[in-house]
């Protein structure tokens, strides 16, 4: 339904359609983009003397949703990358602040000695924890988005078998590429605010805006709940679970490589256990064949699945960092050896602090817990 009517040859006329601007939506974030409410057919701009907006059918009737999802699947990867970039911006801002802001002293050496020099807050363990969390999320989220972009290319350029495997893997990972950065990059933005303290809550620094802007990404192009239903209700079971098998094979290859690298074998074992738990929970969820039971905890399943995928991503990044260290050339590069050490530290953080969370998420999935499903409207 365009603003101006269209002729049969596709040219646009000067005649207004009956579409009127009702007002602006005043949003939490993304205030740099205008979002409006439109009213159709209220008679403010009558067409041929009558109220009613004129619409034009594009394509075949009943095929619109199918066409929309051609756009939607690519858009979901874009949303995930956008969420990652907002998280990255917050990480960079809070990292800079943490390196410059002096406060407190080392507990072991300075303690309550007020004559001892203050230290930058990046030296405090809890600030390091918050920075590592952000680093693990944004760098892992970026790698996930790039992997999905590579799969788009592989689907078109590989052999028939490679293209099909890329297509299956991309379909399976799309809800993760959209949802995981949307949830955890916004949490990373929250940690950025926390590092800045009271300043983070003001508009003197940009981190509060990043947090507000990022909150949209869990909503548009398919909410978190929709992504969970898509993953557990369709993606992991389609074609007899073939896509899940392709992913499991890729992860198993990474685990096998990690088993031969000092310092990464333990992570490989943890990832193998996580993959087994996800597979067992998937079977348990569908064991009764009742969709209402299987999908009652689709969002916790999405969270656990996403963390397992990101553990795989981080193990791959750690393998690459170890290989680069073995080359012995990073001392001469502008990034310095700390770049690779940072990758390995972020991987260690993810396996120590994030991956263990999947047990609680998968617990309700495996039990087909109906606590939320059974709740009645008048209980609230």
C-alpha positions as CSV (number, residue, x, y, z in Angstrom):
1,X,0.0,0.0,0.0
2,X,2.1,2.9,-1.3
3,X,1.7,6.5,-0.3
4,X,0.8,7.4,-3.9
5,X,-1.3,5.3,-6.3
6,X,0.4,3.4,-9.1
7,X,-0.6,3.0,-12.7
8,X,-0.8,-0.3,-14.5
9,X,2.6,0.2,-16.1
10,X,4.2,0.7,-12.7
11,X,4.6,4.5,-12.8
12,X,3.7,6.5,-9.7
13,X,0.9,9.0,-9.9
14,X,0.3,12.2,-8.0
15,X,-2.8,10.9,-6.3
16,X,-2.5,10.2,-2.6
17,X,-3.5,6.8,-1.2
18,X,-5.6,6.8,2.0
19,X,-2.7,6.3,4.3
20,X,-2.1,8.8,7.1
21,X,0.6,9.4,9.6
22,X,-1.0,9.0,13.1
23,X,2.2,9.9,15.0
24,X,5.7,9.0,16.1
25,X,6.7,6.2,18.3
26,X,8.9,7.4,21.1
27,X,11.4,4.6,21.6
28,X,13.7,3.4,24.4
29,X,16.6,3.4,22.0
30,X,17.5,3.8,18.3
31,X,16.3,7.3,18.6
32,X,18.2,8.3,15.5
33,X,15.8,6.4,13.3
34,X,12.2,7.6,12.9
35,X,9.5,5.0,13.7
36,X,5.8,5.9,13.0
37,X,2.3,4.7,13.4
38,X,0.2,4.7,10.1
39,X,-3.5,4.6,9.7
40,X,-5.0,3.0,6.6
41,X,-8.4,3.7,5.1
42,X,-9.7,6.2,7.7
43,X,-10.8,8.7,5.0
44,X,-8.2,11.4,5.5
45,X,-7.1,11.1,1.9
46,X,-10.2,9.6,0.0
47,X,-9.5,7.7,-3.1
48,X,-12.0,8.5,-5.9
49,X,-14.2,10.1,-3.3
50,X,-14.3,7.1,-1.0
51,X,-12.4,6.1,2.2
52,X,-10.2,3.1,1.9
53,X,-6.6,2.5,1.1
54,X,-5.7,0.8,-2.2
55,X,-3.3,-2.2,-2.0
56,X,-1.5,-4.0,-4.8
57,X,-0.8,-7.7,-4.9
58,X,2.9,-8.4,-5.5
59,X,3.7,-12.0,-6.6
60,X,1.2,-14.9,-6.0
61,X,-1.5,-14.9,-3.4
62,X,-0.5,-16.9,-0.3
63,X,3.2,-16.7,-1.1
64,X,3.9,-13.5,0.8
65,X,5.2,-15.1,4.0
66,X,7.5,-17.3,2.1
67,X,9.0,-14.3,0.3
68,X,9.3,-12.4,3.5
69,X,11.4,-15.2,5.1
70,X,13.9,-14.9,2.2
71,X,14.6,-11.5,3.6
72,X,14.0,-12.5,7.3
73,X,16.7,-15.2,7.5
74,X,19.4,-12.8,6.2
75,X,18.0,-10.0,8.4
76,X,18.3,-12.2,11.5
77,X,22.0,-12.7,10.9
78,X,22.3,-8.9,10.4
79,X,20.5,-8.3,13.7
80,X,22.9,-10.6,15.5
81,X,25.9,-8.7,14.0
82,X,24.3,-5.4,14.9
83,X,23.9,-6.5,18.5
84,X,27.5,-7.7,18.6
85,X,28.7,-4.3,17.3
86,X,26.8,-2.4,20.0
87,X,28.3,-4.8,22.5
88,X,31.7,-4.2,21.0
89,X,31.3,-0.5,21.2
90,X,30.4,-0.7,24.9
91,X,33.4,-3.0,25.5
92,X,35.8,-0.6,23.9
93,X,34.4,2.3,25.8
94,X,34.5,0.6,29.2
95,X,38.0,-0.8,28.4
96,X,39.3,2.7,27.8
97,X,37.7,4.0,31.0
98,X,39.1,1.1,33.0
99,X,42.6,1.8,31.9
100,X,42.4,5.5,32.7
101,X,40.3,5.6,35.9
102,X,42.4,5.4,39.1
103,X,40.7,4.2,42.2
104,X,41.7,1.9,45.1
105,X,44.9,0.0,45.7
106,X,46.1,-3.5,45.5
107,X,44.8,-5.5,48.4
108,X,48.0,-7.4,49.0
109,X,50.5,-4.5,48.7
110,X,48.6,-1.3,49.3
111,X,45.6,-2.3,51.3
112,X,44.5,0.6,53.5
113,X,47.7,2.5,53.1
114,X,46.5,5.8,51.8
115,X,50.0,6.9,51.0
116,X,50.3,4.1,48.4
117,X,49.5,5.2,44.8
118,X,46.1,4.4,43.4
119,X,45.8,1.9,40.6
120,X,43.7,1.9,37.4
121,X,40.5,0.0,38.0
122,X,41.5,-2.5,35.3
123,X,43.8,-3.9,37.9
124,X,40.9,-5.0,40.1
125,X,39.8,-8.6,39.7
126,X,36.1,-7.9,39.4
127,X,36.7,-5.3,36.6
128,X,38.8,-7.9,34.8
129,X,35.9,-10.3,35.1
130,X,33.4,-7.9,33.6
131,X,35.9,-7.1,30.8
132,X,36.5,-10.8,30.1
133,X,32.7,-11.3,29.9
134,X,32.4,-8.6,27.3
135,X,35.3,-9.8,25.3
136,X,34.1,-13.4,25.3
137,X,30.6,-12.2,24.1
138,X,31.6,-9.7,21.5
139,X,34.5,-11.5,19.9
140,X,32.7,-14.8,20.0
141,X,29.6,-13.2,18.6
142,X,31.6,-11.6,15.8
143,X,33.2,-15.0,14.9
144,X,29.7,-16.6,14.9
145,X,28.4,-13.9,12.5
146,X,31.4,-14.3,10.2
147,X,30.9,-18.1,10.2
148,X,27.3,-17.7,9.1
149,X,28.4,-15.3,6.4
150,X,31.0,-17.9,5.2
151,X,28.2,-20.6,5.1
152,X,26.2,-18.3,2.8
153,X,29.2,-18.4,0.4
154,X,29.9,-22.1,0.9
155,X,26.3,-22.9,0.0
156,X,26.8,-21.3,-3.4
157,X,30.4,-22.2,-4.2
158,X,31.0,-25.7,-2.8
159,X,30.3,-29.1,-4.2
160,X,26.7,-30.4,-4.1
161,X,27.4,-32.1,-0.8
162,X,29.3,-29.2,0.7
163,X,26.6,-26.8,-0.4
164,X,23.8,-28.9,1.2
165,X,25.7,-29.3,4.4
166,X,26.4,-25.5,4.5
167,X,22.7,-24.9,3.9
168,X,21.6,-27.2,6.7
169,X,24.2,-25.8,9.1
170,X,23.2,-22.2,8.3
171,X,19.5,-23.0,8.9
172,X,20.3,-24.5,12.2
173,X,22.6,-21.7,13.3
174,X,20.4,-18.8,12.1
175,X,18.3,-18.6,15.3
176,X,21.5,-18.8,17.4
177,X,23.2,-16.1,15.3
178,X,20.2,-13.8,15.9
179,X,19.3,-14.6,19.5
180,X,22.6,-15.3,21.3
181,X,24.3,-11.9,20.5
182,X,21.0,-10.1,21.1
183,X,20.7,-11.4,24.6
184,X,24.3,-11.6,25.8
185,X,25.7,-8.5,24.0
186,X,23.1,-6.4,25.8
187,X,24.2,-8.0,29.1
188,X,27.8,-7.0,28.0
189,X,26.5,-3.5,27.6
190,X,25.2,-3.7,31.2
191,X,28.6,-4.7,32.4
192,X,30.1,-1.8,30.5
193,X,27.8,0.5,32.4
194,X,28.8,-1.2,35.7
195,X,32.5,-0.6,35.0
196,X,31.9,3.1,34.6
197,X,29.8,3.2,37.8
198,X,27.6,6.2,38.2
199,X,29.1,7.8,35.1
200,X,27.9,4.9,33.1
201,X,24.3,5.8,34.1
202,X,24.7,9.3,32.7
203,X,24.7,10.6,29.1
204,X,28.2,11.9,29.7
205,X,29.4,8.6,28.3
206,X,27.8,6.5,25.4
207,X,27.4,3.2,27.2
208,X,23.9,3.9,28.4
209,X,22.8,4.5,24.8
210,X,24.4,1.3,23.6
211,X,22.4,-0.6,26.3
212,X,19.2,1.1,25.3
213,X,19.7,0.6,21.6
214,X,20.7,-3.1,22.0
215,X,17.5,-3.9,23.9
216,X,15.6,-3.9,20.6
217,X,17.6,-6.8,19.1
218,X,15.9,-9.4,21.3
219,X,12.5,-8.2,19.9
220,X,12.6,-7.4,16.2
221,X,13.1,-10.0,13.3
222,X,11.6,-12.7,15.6
223,X,11.6,-12.5,19.4
224,X,13.6,-14.7,21.6
225,X,10.6,-17.0,22.2
226,X,10.1,-17.4,18.5
227,X,13.7,-18.3,17.9
228,X,13.5,-21.0,20.6
229,X,10.4,-22.5,19.1
230,X,12.0,-22.4,15.6
231,X,15.2,-24.1,16.9
232,X,13.6,-26.9,19.0
233,X,10.3,-27.2,17.1
234,X,11.7,-27.2,13.6
235,X,15.4,-26.8,13.0
236,X,16.9,-29.7,15.2
237,X,14.3,-32.2,14.0
238,X,14.0,-31.3,10.3
239,X,15.1,-34.1,7.9
240,X,15.4,-36.5,10.7
241,X,17.9,-34.3,12.6
242,X,20.3,-34.1,9.7
243,X,21.3,-30.5,10.4
244,X,22.0,-31.3,14.0
245,X,24.2,-34.2,12.8
246,X,26.2,-31.9,10.6
247,X,26.8,-29.5,13.5
248,X,27.8,-32.4,15.8
249,X,30.3,-33.6,13.2
250,X,31.9,-30.2,12.9
251,X,32.1,-29.8,16.6
252,X,33.6,-33.3,17.0
253,X,36.3,-32.4,14.5
254,X,37.2,-29.4,16.6
255,X,37.2,-31.5,19.8
256,X,39.5,-34.0,18.2
257,X,42.0,-31.3,17.2
258,X,41.9,-29.8,20.7
259,X,42.8,-33.1,22.3
260,X,46.3,-32.9,20.8
261,X,47.0,-29.3,21.9
262,X,48.3,-28.7,25.5
263,X,46.0,-26.5,27.5
264,X,42.9,-27.1,25.3
265,X,42.2,-30.8,25.8
266,X,40.2,-30.1,29.0
267,X,38.1,-27.6,27.1
268,X,37.5,-30.2,24.4
269,X,36.3,-32.6,27.0
270,X,33.9,-30.0,28.4
271,X,32.5,-29.2,25.0
272,X,32.0,-33.0,24.2
273,X,30.0,-33.3,27.4
274,X,28.0,-30.2,26.6
275,X,27.2,-31.6,23.1
276,X,26.1,-34.9,24.6
277,X,23.8,-33.1,27.1
278,X,22.2,-31.0,24.3
279,X,21.6,-34.2,22.3
280,X,20.1,-36.0,25.3
281,X,17.9,-33.0,26.1
282,X,16.6,-32.8,22.6
283,X,15.6,-36.5,22.6
284,X,14.1,-36.1,26.1
285,X,12.0,-33.1,25.1
286,X,10.5,-35.0,22.2
287,X,10.3,-38.4,23.9
288,X,6.5,-38.2,24.4
289,X,5.8,-36.7,21.0
290,X,3.6,-34.0,22.6
291,X,4.5,-30.6,21.2
292,X,3.1,-28.7,24.2
293,X,5.6,-30.7,26.4
294,X,8.5,-30.6,24.1
295,X,8.3,-26.9,23.5
296,X,7.4,-25.7,27.0
297,X,11.0,-24.8,27.7
298,X,12.1,-23.8,24.2
299,X,13.8,-20.6,25.3
300,X,16.1,-22.3,27.9
301,X,16.9,-24.8,25.2
302,X,17.9,-22.0,22.9
303,X,20.1,-20.5,25.6
304,X,21.9,-23.8,26.3
305,X,22.2,-24.6,22.6
306,X,23.7,-21.1,22.0
307,X,26.2,-21.4,24.8
308,X,27.3,-24.8,23.4
309,X,27.8,-23.3,19.9
310,X,29.8,-20.4,21.3
311,X,32.0,-22.8,23.3
312,X,32.7,-24.5,20.0
313,X,33.5,-21.1,18.4
314,X,35.8,-20.2,21.3
315,X,37.6,-23.5,21.1
316,X,38.2,-22.9,17.4
317,X,39.5,-19.4,18.2
318,X,41.8,-20.8,20.9
319,X,43.2,-23.4,18.5
320,X,44.0,-20.6,16.0
321,X,45.6,-18.6,18.8
322,X,47.8,-21.5,19.8
323,X,48.8,-22.1,16.2
324,X,49.7,-18.4,15.9
325,X,51.8,-18.6,19.1
326,X,53.7,-21.6,17.7
327,X,54.6,-19.4,14.7
328,X,56.5,-17.1,17.0
329,X,55.9,-14.0,14.8
330,X,53.4,-12.1,17.0
331,X,56.1,-10.3,19.0
332,X,56.9,-8.3,15.9
333,X,53.3,-7.4,15.0
334,X,51.6,-4.2,16.2
335,X,49.1,-6.2,18.3
336,X,51.9,-7.9,20.2
337,X,51.7,-11.2,22.0
338,X,49.0,-9.9,24.4
339,X,46.5,-10.2,21.5
340,X,46.8,-14.0,21.5
341,X,46.9,-14.3,25.3
342,X,43.7,-12.3,25.4
343,X,42.0,-14.8,23.0
344,X,43.1,-17.7,25.2
345,X,42.0,-15.9,28.4
346,X,38.6,-15.2,26.9
347,X,38.2,-18.9,25.9
348,X,39.2,-19.9,29.4
349,X,36.6,-17.5,30.8
350,X,33.9,-18.9,28.6
351,X,34.5,-22.5,29.6
352,X,34.9,-21.6,33.3
353,X,32.1,-19.1,33.8
354,X,29.6,-19.5,30.9
355,X,29.4,-23.1,29.6
356,X,28.5,-24.6,33.0
357,X,25.2,-22.6,32.9
358,X,23.7,-25.0,30.4
359,X,23.0,-27.7,33.1
360,X,20.2,-25.6,34.6
361,X,18.8,-24.6,31.3
362,X,18.8,-28.2,29.9
363,X,17.4,-29.6,33.2
364,X,13.9,-28.1,32.7
365,X,14.0,-29.2,29.0
366,X,14.9,-32.8,29.8
367,X,12.2,-33.0,32.5
368,X,9.7,-31.4,30.2
369,X,8.9,-29.1,33.2
370,X,5.4,-27.6,32.9
371,X,5.7,-25.0,35.6
372,X,5.2,-22.1,33.2
373,X,2.9,-24.0,30.8
374,X,0.4,-24.8,33.5
375,X,0.2,-21.3,34.9
376,X,-3.2,-19.8,34.4
377,X,-4.0,-16.2,33.6
378,X,-5.8,-15.5,36.8
379,X,-2.7,-16.6,38.9
380,X,-0.9,-13.4,37.9
